[in-house]
Amino acid sequence: MSAARFRMLGVELDPLTIDDLHARIAEALAQRRRFVIGHQNLHGLYLHEREPAMRRFAEIADLTFVDGMALVTMGRRLGHPVGRRHRVTYADWIDPLMAECASRGWRVFHLGGRSGVGERAAAELRRRHVGLAIETATGYLDPGANEAVLAGLATTPPDLLLVGMGMPRQERWVVDNLERIPPSVVLTCGACMDYVAGEIPTPPRWTGRWGVEWLFRLLAEPRRLAGRYLREPWPVLGRFLREWAGSGDSRLES
């Protein structure tokens, strides 16, 4: 039984393990309904106050799992039921998820990334997980290409639709096209296929367990990530401190 959803820094979060997520996906597919799964990290918390599409996506998401030890740490300090086991990132999840898809016969479609990257990642995932049915399309879509993607989804609906365009572009795409997406499980997955394809080096997994994965990523892509990792955490930390102080006042009053 997964822990109950809680609200922190203005967003709703679901403390879920990988096994919990697989169970919820299977349940949604059995019910043949559209089911949206998002993830939240420091970058997402920063964008949440600045991008209307992020707030709208948060409203339509059926689940939002915790992607980052910083959120686990803040949640624990605020007294929420979240622990290290609830930290799920696609670097850890993509292979267990694809293994689950291969064993259950779930069809996967990935939308995102540069031309060729998705195809290489899909080939690698098929190699790792025999029987995996996965197709891809680039995420750089003009209106005509977007119509073609939506028509293809309507003709052959996948069980899982992975949208990997980076925040907030992927959330905006889901919001804008939600009513035309057939019943399926929709997951926003960032640059996970770039890592699978070897376009970006995957951080050693111990860095995630100890909360320093951001440093490895910053060293690997300083030009792209310097602003995100060196500037964005500060306003989020300010919001956390205000909420933490307020929760202390509430405890004193009770």
C-alpha positions in Angstrom: 0.0 0.0 0.0 1.6 3.3 -1.1 1.7 6.3 1.3 -0.9 9.1 1.0 -0.4 12.1 -1.2 0.8 15.2 0.5 1.2 18.9 -0.4 4.5 20.7 -0.2 5.7 24.0 -1.6 2.5 24.5 -3.5 2.5 21.1 -5.3 0.9 17.7 -4.7 3.3 14.8 -4.4 2.8 11.0 -4.3 5.4 9.1 -2.3 5.7 6.1 -4.5 8.3 3.3 -5.1 9.0 1.8 -8.5 6.8 -1.2 -7.6 4.0 1.2 -6.5 4.2 3.0 -9.9 4.1 -0.3 -11.8 1.0 -1.3 -9.9 -0.8 2.0 -10.6 0.1 1.8 -14.3 -1.3 -1.8 -14.5 -4.5 -0.6 -12.8 -4.9 2.3 -15.2 -4.4 0.1 -18.2 -6.9 -2.4 -17.0 -9.4 0.4 -16.7 -8.6 1.5 -20.3 -8.4 5.2 -19.3 -6.0 8.0 -19.9 -3.7 8.4 -16.9 -1.1 11.1 -16.5 2.0 10.6 -14.4 4.4 13.5 -13.8 7.5 13.9 -11.7 8.7 16.7 -9.5 12.2 17.9 -8.7 13.9 21.2 -7.8 13.8 22.4 -11.4 10.1 21.6 -11.5 9.4 23.5 -8.2 11.2 26.5 -9.6 9.2 26.5 -12.8 5.9 25.8 -11.1 5.6 29.4 -10.0 6.8 30.8 -13.3 5.2 28.7 -16.0 1.3 28.5 -16.3 1.7 25.2 -18.2 3.4 23.6 -15.2 0.6 24.6 -12.9 -2.0 23.3 -15.4 -0.1 20.1 -15.8 -0.1 19.6 -12.0 -3.8 20.0 -12.0 -4.4 17.2 -14.6 -1.7 14.8 -13.4 -3.1 11.7 -11.7 0.2 11.0 -10.0 3.3 13.0 -9.4 6.3 11.1 -8.0 9.3 12.4 -6.2 12.4 12.8 -8.4 15.2 14.1 -6.3 16.7 13.6 -2.8 16.3 17.3 -2.2 12.6 16.9 -2.2 12.8 13.8 0.1 14.9 15.8 2.5 12.6 18.8 2.5 9.5 16.5 2.8 11.0 14.8 5.9 11.9 18.1 7.5 8.3 19.2 7.0 7.0 15.9 8.6 5.6 14.3 5.4 5.6 10.5 4.9 8.4 10.3 2.4 11.7 8.4 2.5 14.7 7.5 0.4 12.8 4.6 -1.2 10.3 7.1 -2.7 13.0 8.9 -4.7 12.4 7.7 -8.3 14.4 9.0 -11.2 14.3 7.8 -14.8 18.0 6.9 -14.7 17.0 4.2 -12.2 13.5 3.5 -13.4 13.7 3.3 -17.2 15.1 -0.3 -17.3 12.7 -1.7 -14.6 9.9 0.0 -16.5 10.8 -1.4 -19.9 11.3 -4.8 -18.3 7.8 -4.6 -17.0 6.5 -3.5 -20.4 8.3 -6.4 -22.1 6.9 -9.0 -19.7 3.4 -7.7 -19.8 3.3 -6.9 -23.5 2.7 -3.2 -23.0 3.4 -1.2 -26.1 5.5 2.0 -25.7 5.8 5.1 -27.8 8.4 7.8 -26.9 8.0 11.3 -28.2 11.0 13.6 -27.8 14.6 14.3 -28.4 16.6 15.0 -31.6 16.2 12.9 -34.7 18.1 9.7 -34.4 18.5 9.7 -30.6 15.2 8.1 -29.8 15.8 5.4 -32.4 19.2 4.5 -30.9 17.8 4.5 -27.4 14.9 2.3 -28.5 17.3 -0.2 -30.2 19.3 -0.4 -27.0 16.2 -0.9 -24.9 15.0 -3.7 -27.2 18.5 -5.3 -26.9 18.2 -5.2 -23.1 14.6 -6.3 -22.9 13.7 -9.0 -25.3 10.2 -8.7 -26.7 9.9 -4.9 -25.9 7.6 -3.1 -28.4 8.8 0.5 -28.5 8.5 3.1 -31.2 9.8 6.7 -31.2 9.4 10.1 -32.8 11.4 13.3 -32.6 10.1 16.0 -30.2 10.9 18.9 -32.5 7.5 19.3 -33.9 6.1 21.9 -36.3 2.2 22.0 -36.5 2.2 19.5 -39.4 4.5 17.0 -37.6 2.4 17.3 -34.5 -0.8 16.5 -36.4 1.0 13.4 -37.9 2.0 12.2 -34.4 -1.5 12.7 -33.0 -3.0 10.9 -36.0 -0.5 8.0 -35.5 -1.4 7.7 -31.8 -5.1 7.6 -32.7 -4.6 4.9 -35.2 -2.3 2.7 -33.1 -2.7 3.8 -29.4 0.3 2.8 -27.2 -0.1 1.6 -23.7 2.6 3.9 -22.4 3.2 7.3 -24.0 6.6 8.8 -22.8 6.9 12.5 -23.6 10.6 13.5 -23.2 11.0 17.1 -24.2 12.4 18.6 -20.9 10.5 20.9 -18.5 8.3 22.8 -19.2 8.0 21.9 -22.9 6.9 18.4 -22.3 4.2 19.4 -19.8 3.0 22.1 -22.2 2.7 19.5 -25.0 0.6 17.2 -22.7 -1.7 20.1 -21.6 -2.2 21.3 -25.2 -2.9 17.9 -26.7 -4.5 16.0 -23.8 -7.9 15.7 -25.3 -6.5 14.1 -28.5 -4.3 11.6 -26.7 -6.0 8.2 -26.7 -6.5 6.2 -23.5 -3.0 5.3 -22.3 -0.6 6.0 -19.5 1.2 9.3 -20.3 4.5 9.9 -18.6 6.8 13.0 -18.8 10.3 11.6 -18.8 12.8 14.5 -19.6 16.0 13.4 -21.3 15.9 9.8 -20.3 16.4 8.5 -23.8 19.5 10.8 -24.3 21.1 8.9 -21.4 20.0 5.5 -22.8 21.5 6.4 -26.2 24.7 7.6 -24.6 24.3 11.2 -25.7 24.7 12.3 -22.1 26.8 10.3 -19.6 24.7 8.6 -16.9 25.8 9.6 -13.4 27.0 6.8 -11.1 24.0 5.6 -9.2 25.6 6.2 -5.8 25.4 9.9 -6.6 21.7 9.7 -6.6 21.5 7.8 -3.4 23.6 10.5 -1.7 22.0 13.5 -3.2 24.9 14.7 -5.3 23.8 13.5 -8.8 23.3 17.2 -9.7 27.0 17.8 -9.3 27.9 15.0 -11.8 25.3 16.4 -14.3 26.6 19.9 -13.8 30.2 18.8 -14.6 29.0 16.8 -17.6 26.9 19.7 -19.0 28.0 23.0 -17.4 26.8 25.2 -20.2 23.2 23.9 -20.2 22.8 23.2 -16.4 24.8 26.0 -14.7 21.8 28.3 -14.3 19.5 25.5 -13.2 21.8 24.1 -10.5 23.4 27.3 -9.2 20.6 29.8 -9.4 17.2 28.0 -9.3 17.5 26.2 -5.9 17.7 29.5 -3.9 14.1 30.7 -4.4 12.9 27.2 -3.8 14.9 27.1 -0.5 13.3 30.4 0.5 9.9 28.9 0.0 10.9 25.8 2.0 12.2 27.9 4.9 8.9 29.9 5.0 6.9 26.7 5.0 9.1 25.1 7.6 8.8 28.1 9.8 5.0 28.1 9.4 4.8 24.4 10.2 6.7 25.1 13.4 4.2 27.8 14.3 1.3 25.4 13.7 2.8 22.8 16.0 3.3 25.4 18.7 -0.4 26.5 18.4 -1.6 22.9 18.7 
